Amino acid sequence: MKLHLKRPIVFFDLETTGTDIGKDRIVELSALKIMPNGEEILKTRRINPTIPIPLESSLIHKIYDEDVADSPTFKQVAHELSKFLEGCDLGGYNVIRFDIPLLAEEFLRCDVDFDIENRHIVDACRIFHQMEQRTLSAAYKFYCNKTLNNAHSAEADTVATYEILKAQLERYEETPYETSEGVTEYPVQNDMGALHKFTFQKTADLSGRIVYNNSGQEVFNFGKYKNVPVEEVLQKEPSYYDWMMKSEFPLYTKKVLTRIRLRKLQMS
């Protein structure tokens, strides 16, 4: 199918050092420009982010520090890229929440004006999520081919969820799944331990304000101390504990924070 275009549209994707729009950097950019006449222009370029690429990011996109050591920095390609995007609409997958904001940050750091006011933005992820809804009613129809009557009543929702799980086990029990590390697994099994491992993302608290890093340490997942070990923060700035305890954080988060603080005190 040929797109009906009044002006070019550039579909693009970024590989980055991480997911923090404010501080992370681009390590690879691929852009596919579609012209109104159907011509396609594809450009892919590695970028030296000028900061180390965390191992957890490299394990996902397979780009390591040495792979971009001799690549140009974003500043060196910013004007060329800006010219390539000039007068174009933008498209991609999840670009609204991540790629466009991060790209804008990179341009602004180089004093290159980047504006989306006069562009059309097309996000295939948004189309997917809105057309293939992820509600309980939609899941019930998809997996069980049944209409969920009395949706949002506790009893109907509970019974439907049980039926959905059984249907998922039948559908996916022999279906391979590739992890972010590239390992093929069969995670949907008729085993509650396996399902727990696949569906439950372990955090130190329940709201995700305190999570575990790759070393198993509790780290803050928000604010100025994001990704910094909780014990380190409490030692360096004890008043941070008092601030959190007096603020409107969930009680369970405060409970975990207090447990970490007491553990630290006992070790001192």
Secondary structure, 3 states (H helix, E strand, C coil): CCCCCCCCEEEEEEEECCCCCCCCCEEEEEEEEECCCCCEEEEEEECECCCCCCHHHHHHHCCCHHHHCCCCEHHHHHHHHHHHHCCCEEEECCHHHHHHHHHHHHHHHCCCCCCCCCCCEEEHHHHHHHHCCCCHHHHHHHHHCCCCCCCCCHHHHHHHHHHHHHHHHHHHCCCCEECCCCCEECCCCCCHHHHHHHHCCCCCCCCCCEEECCCCCEEECCHHHECCEHHHHHHHCCHHHHHHHHCCCCHHHHHHHHHHHHHHHHHC
